[in-house]
Amino acid sequence: MAGKIRVVVLYGGRSGEHEVSLKSAASVLRHLDRSRFEVIPVSIDKEGRWQWNDLHTLDQINAVSLPILADAPEMRLTRGADGRGTLMPVAPGAPVEIDVVFPVMHGPLCEDGAVQGLLELADVAYVGSGVLASAVSMDKDVAKRLAEFAGIPVAPYRVLGRKAFTQDRSASLAKATEGLCLPVFVKPCNMGSSVGIHKVKTWDALGAALDDAFRYDVKVLVEQGIDAREIEVAVLEGETLFASVASELNPNAHHEFYSYEAKYLDPDGARVDLPARLDAPQMERVRSLATQVFAALECSGFARVDFFLDRQSGQFYFNEINTLPGFTSISMYPKMMEASGVPYAELLSRLVDLALERYRQRQSLERGYAS
């Protein structure tokens, strides 16, 4: 490919994790190799408008969280005359052909297959998992079912739907508590960054926790609380799947668990052990489980896989997978990869290269229709 590769860094989005995305994208912009890539910052604001932000202005601002510039021209993603993905200005202006999109976005309508489907329709290469893997990985219930089917241990949990909960609150509460003991965790099925998650220590508090979780999703998990350590592994696709050394998150005493506040708002929210304090067999086990989860959910490119390590039994339980994990200056995916010998800038370059290779492979397939 002649010249620099045009990389659209896509950030923002219409999810509760919009602000996290702005921080992730700021780090990605700083670390992408400008000698190889022509970087095009495109934001999606909370109303869904796509805007091309001026890279030079963003470089000068050099903030930990990218602003969405007020005078940024609105754009549309479409297919150009040659079939390539193209950014088209809403106001009169020249179209801009692009090579690959790096969606640095988290949460619903960003990480759940919605944006990936749009990029497929525009026929453009993009970083990360495809539509199927993005959708099933975002849904904590479906991801756990597929992982369990592949033989990966999963902690007991129950699933509630908002419609049934609204129609018969008492029956839903009874279903939620069946076979579980306190404490339990209430989690929206399709949110990340610990948004809407509650630790419930008395059954009287369950209803209010569910009410809040249902603000974010129509399906909610009630999961058995375990006296566990929180272990994370970064997975990177290549000739074979590569799993990083694991890290361990230790929320500080004033946080009940690794909440949104502990992750993003409190600079002393948690202590991170990188590498995690695991013996050699435990480290080997959790790294193996991480690649098994990645493969079972048919992920592509990269993902962060989170586990619980039961302090009593020593058993690892799959918690969740993030197919577009955080890339902020303190996010664990790039930190784990760096600790495993893959520096941030090299990691970003490899992800772009993987996206282009996956696109070329898909382009070589028969379409199944007459052209």
N, C-alpha and C positions, 0 to 999 in steps of 0.2 A: 504493500500500500504506500503510494507516494505521499510525501509530506507528513505532517503531524496527524495523529489520530484525533478526530474531533469527539470529545467526551462531554456529553451533557450531564452535569451534576444536578440531579433533580431532588428538591428538598421542600420541606414544609408539609403540605397536605391537610386534608380535612379530618384529622383524627385528634384524639386527646393527647397524642404524643407529638403534636406539632412543634412545641418548643424544644423537645429533645432532638428532633430532626435538625433544627436550626443550629444546634451545637455540634451535632455529628458532621453536618455538611461543612461547617467552618474548619474542622480538622482535616477533612478530606481535601478541600480546596488548598489548604496550606501544604499538604504532603504529596499531591499528585505531581508526577514528574513533568514539568513544563517543557523539558527538552524533547519529550516524546508526544505529549498530548496538548492539543489546543482545548482549553477548558472553557465551557459555556455554562454559567450558573443560571439555572432556571428554577424559579420558586413556584409553588402552588400555595396561594393564600387560603385562609380559612373559608372563603366563599367559593373556592375552586378555580380562581383565575390563575392561568399560567403566565408568568412574566419573566422576561429575559433581563437579568440584573447585570450591571456593568462590572466586569471582573476587576478592572483597574480600581474602581471605587471601593469594591469590597476588600481588595488587597490593602488599600490605604487605611480603611477603617480598622482592619485587623482585629476584629472582635472575637470573643470566644463563642458568640452566638450570632449567626448571620442575620442582618436586617433584611427585610423585603423592601427594596427601595421604592419610594413613592412614585417616582417618575419612570419606573421600569416599563418598557413597552409590553403590551399583552401579546401572547403568542398562541399558536395552535400547533399541535403535532399531527402531521399528516404524511401521506406518501407522495413523493415528488413524481415528476413526469417519468423518471427512469426507474420508479418503483422503490427508491430508497427512502428511508425515514427522513423527514424534512420538518424544520421549524418554519411556520408561516406566520408572519406578522398579521395581527388583526387589522391594524391601520396599513395603508399602502406602504410597501417595502419589499425588498428582495428576500426570497426564501433562502434558508440556510440548511444545506445538507449536513447530516450528522452521521457518525459511524457507530456510536454506542452510547447508551444511557446508563448512568450509574445512579439508581434510585436510592438515595440516602434518606429513606423515610421509614417510619415505624407505625404500626397500628392499623386499624381498619381503613379500607380504601387506599392503602399504601403497601402493606406487607402481605395482604390476604389473597393475592391473585388478581385484584381489580386492576391495578396499574400494569401488572404483567400482561394481562389480557389486552389492554389498550396498546402496549408496546408490540405485542404479537400482531395485532391488526395493522399497526403502522409499519410492520415488517422491518423492525430495527433491532439490532443486538442490544442486550441489556445484561447487567451484572446480576448474578444471583439465581435463585431457583425460578422455575417456570410456574405456570398457572396452577397446575395440580399440586405440586409440593408446597407452594406458597399458601394455598387455601387450606390444605389438610394440616399443615404445621401450625397455622395461626389458630385453628380450632383445637383448644386443649383437649377436649373430649375425643375428637376423632384421632388426633395425634397419639393419645394414650392408647386408644383401642388398637391402632395399627402397630404401635410398639409392642403392646402386650401380645398381639397375634404373632409377632416375630420372636417372642420368647424373652422380651426384655421386661424385668420386674417393674410394676407400677403400684403405687400405694392405693388403698381402697378409696373410692369416691362415689358420689351420687350426682346425677344431672337433673336440673330443674329447668322447665321452660316458663317464660314469662306469662304466656297465655293461661297455662294451667295454674300457675301461682296466683294470678289475678282472679280466676274463676273460683278456686277453692284453696284458700290460703292454708287452712288447717291441714288438709290432706297433703299438700306440698311440704309443709313443715314436718309432718310425720314421715314422709318419704325421705326427706333430707337427713333425718336423724337415724334412720333404720340401719342398724349394724355398725354405726360409728360411735365413737366416744370422744369426749372433750379432751383437748381443744380440737376444733376443726377450722379449716380455712375456706372462706367463701371467695370465689374468683369468677369474674366474667370470662366466658370461654374465649372471646376473641379480642382481648386487650393485652397489651404488653406493658413493660416498665412499671409493673405492680400497681397500675391504675385500677381503682375499685376493689382492691383486695383487702379483706378483713380477717384478723385472727379472732375467732369466737371462743370465749372461755366459759360462757354460761349459755344454756339453751334459750334463756329469756332474751339474749342479745342477737339471736340468729335472724329473727324477722327483720330487724333494722338493717343488718348487714346485707341481707338479700335485697331489701328495698334499694339500697345504694348500688349494689352490683348490677341490678336490673336497669339502672340508669344508663349503663354502658353497653348492655348486650341483652338479647332475647333468650340466651341460654347461659346458665350459671352452674359452676361446679361447687359442690360441698365436699371438701377433701379431708381425709383423716390427717390430723396433725401428728407429726412424728418427732420424737426427740432426735433431731438429725443435724448433721453438718451440711452446709450448702456448697456443692462442688460444681465447677463449670469447666467445660472443655471446648476449645475452638477447633473446628474441623475445616480443612481446606482441600478442595478437589485438586487432583493432579493426575499423574500416571496411576497412582494409587491414592486412596484417601489418607490424608495426613492429619493426625490428631495432635494437638499441642500438649504440653505439660498442663496438668489441671491446676486451677486456682481454687482457693477457698475463701468464701465471704463470711465474715464474722461481724454481724450487726452489733453496734455498741449497745450497752445496757439500756439506754434510754429509748431504744427502738425495739418493739416486740418482734420484728422480723425485718427482712430487707425490703422495706417499703419504698414508695416513690420518693418520700422525703429523704430517706437514708441514701437513696441512689443519687439524687440530683440536687437536693436543696441543702443538705447538711454536709459540709466538708469533712466532718468527723463522724459521718453516719455509720461507717463500717471500717473494720480493718481487713485488709486483703492479704492473704498468704499466697505468694506466687514464687515457687511452686507450692501447692497445697501440702500440708503435713500428712502425707500418706506414705505407707511403706511401699516397697517396690511392687509386690503383687497387687495391692490396691490401685496404684497408679496405672499399672498395665491393664487391670480390669476396667477401670472407668474410661480409659482411652479407647479400649476395644468397644465398650458399650456405646460410646459416642459415635464411632463410625458405623456401628450397627443401626443406630437410630437414623443417622443421616441417609444410609442406604435404604432402610425400610420405608422411609417417607419420600424416597426418590428425589432428594434434594440435589441441587447443582451449585457449583461455585464455592459457597461457604455457609457456615451456620455456627451458632453457639448452642451447645447442648448442656442443659442444666440437670443436675441430679441431687437427690437427698442421700446422705450416707447415715443410716440408722446407727446411733451410738451404741445401742444394746446388741443388735444382731450382726452389725457389720455389713448389712445388705445395702447395695445401691438400688435406688428407685429412680426411674426416669421422671423428671418433673415437667420440663417443657423444652421446646426448641425455638430458636429465633433465627429465621432465615435472612433477616436484615438487622443484625445486631447493632447496638450502639457503636458509633465511631467517634465519640467525644474524646477529649484529651485524657479522660479518666476511665474510658470504657474498657471492659475486660477483654473483648475479642482481640483488638490490636495489641494489647499488653501481653496476652498469652502467646500470641504469635511471635512477638518480639523476643519473649523469653525462650522461645523454641527455635530461634535462629532466623526468623523472617521479619526484618525491619518494616516499619509502617509504610514507607514509600515503595519498597519492593512488593509488599503485600498488595497495595493498590494496583500496581502495574500488573501483577499476576492475575488479579481479579478481572481487569479489563481484557487481558489476553485470553483468559478462560471464556469470557463472554463472547468474544469475537470467534473463537474456535467453536463454541457451541452453536453459534449462529451459522457458521459455514457448514457444519455438519447437518443442521436442519435444512439449510438451503439445498443440500445435495439430495434430499429425499424427493421421491415422486409425490406430486401434489394430489393425484387422484382425480383430476379433472382436466378437461381439454383446455389448452391455452389459446 
